[in-house]
């Protein structure tokens, strides 16, 4: 049980802050007001570069995302600003309507968030809402056109504000949280590296157009995680409650639908790459597109194979460890 908890913390690079002071949780209202008045992010659109998320806030967001299944969910994050870093101390879910491709925040959600934040302040928790999170079940962490519009609107009226995206399906398959944090650029701003230097990620074929159309309108922030002494206690309680189900589950069985969709998407990409190669063989224009398509197909297939192998190995290890446990005792009783 303890080793599985430590493995989760290691996979997601969760680091313990000062166990005596829990400094990241201290909130200085005057300091935050001074930062808000200065507004350094207005002078530099790339001012914010990092996000630090508490382990409990991360778990809350992941569990919320997972509870939505194939539907998108949405919530808000609380925290503060420290230099060029968003510090997320907590998160809470919003009562919103979700579909497989978007979430629709209503007046009810606005009213709920206002009441929740006021209730927190009444109880001495002064952290502001510093961002929103939502899920992309099975199609990666990036901002769609609707997400870009939502984030731009939030930055216009409630800056500093952050957008976080979590993929619950890829989280289950990979064994570590698939998460991304983003901020949008001002209108008509041209980033210096518009090509983007972000790490490659698998995008389903039916989402590629939306992904590419808006990729230059936002940038990603470096995400890290931390835990306080209280987080450590809460995590221990959670593991005490859920370690049996965690140990007994297999990502291959839990995520069967996602795995099937991945294979179907990969087959369509292979067919497209094959058509491109055939067109070139018939004397079509010589381009690097076919090589790019093949490279992406190889990367996607390697990723799927890696996740499947990891799931099979985990199942094999569990079988060797636990199959037959108690059998000698039973045989002794029979004799």
KENU-922659 format. One line per field, with one value per residue (C-alpha): residue number from 1; residue in three letters; x negated, y negated, z. Coordinates in steps of 0.2 Angstrom, whole numbers. Example, Ala and Ser with C-alpha at 12.3 -4.5 7.8 and 13.67 -1.06 7.14 Angstrom:
2
seq <- (1; 2) $
type <- (Ala; Ser) $
east <- (-62; -68) $
north <- (22; 5) $
up <- (39; 36) $
% end
This chain:
335
seq <- (1; 2; 3; 4; 5; 6; 7; 8; 9; 10; 11; 12; 13; 14; 15; 16; 17; 18; 19; 20; 21; 22; 23; 24; 25; 26; 27; 28; 29; 30; 31; 32; 33; 34; 35; 36; 37; 38; 39; 40; 41; 42; 43; 44; 45; 46; 47; 48; 49; 50; 51; 52; 53; 54; 55; 56; 57; 58; 59; 60; 61; 62; 63; 64; 65; 66; 67; 68; 69; 70; 71; 72; 73; 74; 75; 76; 77; 78; 79; 80; 81; 82; 83; 84; 85; 86; 87; 88; 89; 90; 91; 92; 93; 94; 95; 96; 97; 98; 99; 100; 101; 102; 103; 104; 105; 106; 107; 108; 109; 110; 111; 112; 113; 114; 115; 116; 117; 118; 119; 120; 121; 122; 123; 124; 125; 126; 127; 128; 129; 130; 131; 132; 133; 134; 135; 136; 137; 138; 139; 140; 141; 142; 143; 144; 145; 146; 147; 148; 149; 150; 151; 152; 153; 154; 155; 156; 157; 158; 159; 160; 161; 162; 163; 164; 165; 166; 167; 168; 169; 170; 171; 172; 173; 174; 175; 176; 177; 178; 179; 180; 181; 182; 183; 184; 185; 186; 187; 188; 189; 190; 191; 192; 193; 194; 195; 196; 197; 198; 199; 200; 201; 202; 203; 204; 205; 206; 207; 208; 209; 210; 211; 212; 213; 214; 215; 216; 217; 218; 219; 220; 221; 222; 223; 224; 225; 226; 227; 228; 229; 230; 231; 232; 233; 234; 235; 236; 237; 238; 239; 240; 241; 242; 243; 244; 245; 246; 247; 248; 249; 250; 251; 252; 253; 254; 255; 256; 257; 258; 259; 260; 261; 262; 263; 264; 265; 266; 267; 268; 269; 270; 271; 272; 273; 274; 275; 276; 277; 278; 279; 280; 281; 282; 283; 284; 285; 286; 287; 288; 289; 290; 291; 292; 293; 294; 295; 296; 297; 298; 299; 300; 301; 302; 303; 304; 305; 306; 307; 308; 309; 310; 311; 312; 313; 314; 315; 316; 317; 318; 319; 320; 321; 322; 323; 324; 325; 326; 327; 328; 329; 330; 331; 332; 333; 334; 335) $
type <- (Unk; Unk; Unk; Unk; Unk; Unk; Unk; Unk; Unk; Unk; Unk; Unk; Unk; Unk; Unk; Unk; Unk; Unk; Unk; Unk; Unk; Unk; Unk; Unk; Unk; Unk; Unk; Unk; Unk; Unk; Unk; Unk; Unk; Unk; Unk; Unk; Unk; Unk; Unk; Unk; Unk; Unk; Unk; Unk; Unk; Unk; Unk; Unk; Unk; Unk; Unk; Unk; Unk; Unk; Unk; Unk; Unk; Unk; Unk; Unk; Unk; Unk; Unk; Unk; Unk; Unk; Unk; Unk; Unk; Unk; Unk; Unk; Unk; Unk; Unk; Unk; Unk; Unk; Unk; Unk; Unk; Unk; Unk; Unk; Unk; Unk; Unk; Unk; Unk; Unk; Unk; Unk; Unk; Unk; Unk; Unk; Unk; Unk; Unk; Unk; Unk; Unk; Unk; Unk; Unk; Unk; Unk; Unk; Unk; Unk; Unk; Unk; Unk; Unk; Unk; Unk; Unk; Unk; Unk; Unk; Unk; Unk; Unk; Unk; Unk; Unk; Unk; Unk; Unk; Unk; Unk; Unk; Unk; Unk; Unk; Unk; Unk; Unk; Unk; Unk; Unk; Unk; Unk; Unk; Unk; Unk; Unk; Unk; Unk; Unk; Unk; Unk; Unk; Unk; Unk; Unk; Unk; Unk; Unk; Unk; Unk; Unk; Unk; Unk; Unk; Unk; Unk; Unk; Unk; Unk; Unk; Unk; Unk; Unk; Unk; Unk; Unk; Unk; Unk; Unk; Unk; Unk; Unk; Unk; Unk; Unk; Unk; Unk; Unk; Unk; Unk; Unk; Unk; Unk; Unk; Unk; Unk; Unk; Unk; Unk; Unk; Unk; Unk; Unk; Unk; Unk; Unk; Unk; Unk; Unk; Unk; Unk; Unk; Unk; Unk; Unk; Unk; Unk; Unk; Unk; Unk; Unk; Unk; Unk; Unk; Unk; Unk; Unk; Unk; Unk; Unk; Unk; Unk; Unk; Unk; Unk; Unk; Unk; Unk; Unk; Unk; Unk; Unk; Unk; Unk; Unk; Unk; Unk; Unk; Unk; Unk; Unk; Unk; Unk; Unk; Unk; Unk; Unk; Unk; Unk; Unk; Unk; Unk; Unk; Unk; Unk; Unk; Unk; Unk; Unk; Unk; Unk; Unk; Unk; Unk; Unk; Unk; Unk; Unk; Unk; Unk; Unk; Unk; Unk; Unk; Unk; Unk; Unk; Unk; Unk; Unk; Unk; Unk; Unk; Unk; Unk; Unk; Unk; Unk; Unk; Unk; Unk; Unk; Unk; Unk; Unk; Unk; Unk; Unk; Unk; Unk; Unk; Unk; Unk; Unk; Unk; Unk; Unk; Unk; Unk; Unk; Unk; Unk; Unk; Unk; Unk; Unk; Unk; Unk; Unk; Unk; Unk; Unk; Unk; Unk) $
east <- (0; -14; -24; -9; -7; -25; -25; -11; -20; -36; -27; -20; -35; -25; -38; -35; -37; -43; -34; -34; -29; -19; -24; -15; 1; -2; 9; 4; 19; 8; -5; 8; 16; -1; -4; 13; 11; -6; 0; -16; -7; -1; -18; -24; -11; -23; -25; -18; -29; -25; -11; -13; 2; 5; 7; 24; 30; 23; 32; 48; 47; 42; 56; 68; 62; 63; 81; 87; 83; 84; 91; 81; 82; 77; 71; 62; 45; 40; 23; 12; -2; -21; -32; -30; -21; -3; -1; 14; 19; 36; 50; 69; 81; 94; 112; 111; 118; 105; 105; 91; 83; 87; 94; 107; 106; 123; 129; 131; 112; 108; 119; 112; 94; 98; 106; 92; 78; 88; 90; 72; 68; 80; 70; 53; 48; 44; 37; 45; 50; 34; 40; 52; 50; 59; 57; 53; 57; 46; 39; 25; 21; 23; 36; 49; 57; 70; 58; 47; 62; 67; 49; 47; 63; 58; 41; 50; 61; 52; 34; 22; 32; 26; 33; 29; 34; 34; 36; 43; 42; 23; 20; 27; 17; 1; 1; -3; 8; 10; 11; 8; 9; 11; 13; 19; 11; 18; 28; 17; 1; -11; -22; -41; -40; -23; -28; -28; -41; -30; -32; -23; -7; 6; 21; 36; 39; 55; 47; 32; 40; 46; 29; 19; 31; 28; 11; 3; 16; 10; -6; -9; -16; -27; -17; -24; -16; -19; -12; -11; -11; 9; 8; -3; 10; 25; 16; 12; 31; 36; 23; 29; 47; 44; 28; 37; 47; 31; 22; 36; 39; 31; 29; 32; 49; 54; 49; 55; 66; 52; 39; 52; 54; 35; 33; 47; 39; 22; 29; 37; 20; 11; 23; 21; 2; 3; 14; 1; -13; -3; 1; -18; -22; -10; -21; -13; -23; -37; -34; -39; -21; -22; -37; -29; -13; -23; -33; -17; -10; -26; -26; -7; -9; -24; -14; 1; -11; -20; -4; 2; -14; -14; 4; -1; -17; -7; 6; -8; -16; 0; 4; -13; -12; 6; 12; 12; 10; 18; 17; 5; 16; 31; 21; 15; 33; 39; 26) $
north <- (0; -12; -8; -11; -28; -32; -26; -38; -52; -48; -47; -64; -72; -77; -86; -89; -108; -114; -101; -114; -130; -124; -140; -138; -138; -155; -169; -187; -197; -214; -205; -198; -215; -223; -210; -213; -232; -230; -218; -213; -200; -215; -220; -203; -190; -176; -182; -167; -151; -139; -131; -122; -111; -103; -84; -85; -98; -87; -71; -81; -86; -69; -60; -73; -71; -52; -53; -61; -46; -51; -68; -84; -91; -108; -116; -130; -131; -142; -148; -163; -171; -170; -179; -170; -155; -151; -141; -130; -125; -118; -115; -112; -105; -116; -110; -111; -102; -93; -84; -73; -89; -104; -110; -123; -134; -141; -155; -142; -138; -156; -158; -142; -147; -164; -157; -144; -156; -168; -153; -150; -168; -167; -153; -161; -154; -170; -162; -168; -158; -158; -147; -134; -116; -104; -87; -80; -62; -52; -66; -75; -91; -106; -121; -119; -135; -135; -134; -148; -159; -155; -158; -174; -180; -175; -184; -200; -201; -190; -190; -183; -167; -150; -135; -117; -102; -84; -68; -55; -41; -44; -46; -28; -21; -29; -28; -46; -61; -68; -87; -103; -121; -136; -154; -163; -178; -195; -198; -201; -196; -186; -175; -174; -155; -152; -135; -130; -119; -108; -90; -79; -72; -60; -69; -59; -62; -70; -83; -88; -102; -110; -108; -115; -130; -138; -131; -148; -158; -151; -144; -131; -132; -120; -110; -103; -96; -98; -92; -99; -90; -90; -84; -69; -65; -66; -56; -42; -41; -40; -26; -17; -17; -14; -3; 13; 7; -1; 15; 26; 15; 17; 2; 14; 18; 1; -8; 5; -8; -21; -8; -2; -20; -23; -7; -13; -31; -23; -12; -28; -37; -22; -22; -41; -39; -24; -34; -48; -36; -29; -46; -50; -33; -38; -53; -66; -81; -77; -83; -80; -77; -59; -57; -68; -57; -41; -48; -52; -35; -27; -38; -35; -16; -15; -25; -13; 2; -4; -7; 11; 19; 9; 15; 33; 33; 26; 40; 53; 46; 46; 64; 70; 61; 66; 81; 96; 85; 95; 111; 120; 115; 123; 139; 140; 139; 153; 164) $
up <- (0; 5; -10; -22; -14; -16; -34; -38; -30; -39; -56; -54; -46; -30; -18; 0; 5; 22; 34; 48; 40; 24; 16; 0; 9; 18; 10; 12; 6; 5; -6; -18; -20; -23; -37; -44; -44; -53; -66; -74; -85; -95; -100; -105; -112; -107; -89; -81; -84; -70; -61; -44; -39; -22; -22; -15; -28; -41; -34; -33; -51; -58; -48; -54; -72; -71; -64; -80; -90; -109; -104; -101; -83; -76; -60; -52; -44; -29; -25; -26; -37; -33; -45; -62; -54; -51; -34; -34; -16; -19; -32; -32; -45; -54; -58; -77; -92; -101; -118; -126; -134; -123; -106; -104; -89; -84; -72; -59; -60; -58; -43; -35; -37; -30; -14; -12; -13; -1; 11; 10; 15; 29; 36; 34; 18; 8; -8; -24; -39; -50; -64; -71; -76; -87; -95; -112; -111; -123; -134; -125; -116; -127; -129; -142; -151; -138; -124; -131; -132; -114; -107; -117; -109; -92; -94; -100; -84; -70; -74; -68; -73; -79; -89; -85; -95; -89; -99; -87; -100; -104; -85; -82; -97; -93; -74; -71; -73; -90; -87; -96; -90; -103; -105; -121; -129; -132; -148; -163; -153; -163; -152; -157; -159; -167; -172; -154; -146; -135; -134; -147; -141; -149; -156; -163; -182; -179; -167; -177; -187; -171; -162; -177; -180; -162; -157; -160; -149; -132; -123; -110; -93; -84; -71; -55; -39; -21; -4; 13; 29; 29; 11; 17; 30; 18; 5; 18; 22; 4; 1; 16; 9; -9; -10; -12; -27; -34; -33; -40; -56; -72; -84; -99; -92; -85; -101; -114; -123; -124; -130; -144; -149; -150; -161; -173; -174; -177; -192; -200; -199; -206; -221; -224; -224; -236; -248; -247; -251; -266; -273; -272; -281; -295; -298; -286; -280; -269; -251; -233; -228; -231; -219; -206; -207; -205; -191; -181; -185; -178; -162; -159; -162; -150; -137; -138; -138; -122; -113; -117; -112; -96; -92; -96; -86; -71; -73; -74; -58; -48; -54; -48; -32; -27; -37; -25; -9; 5; -4; 7; 22; 14; 9; 27; 33; 21; 27) $
% end
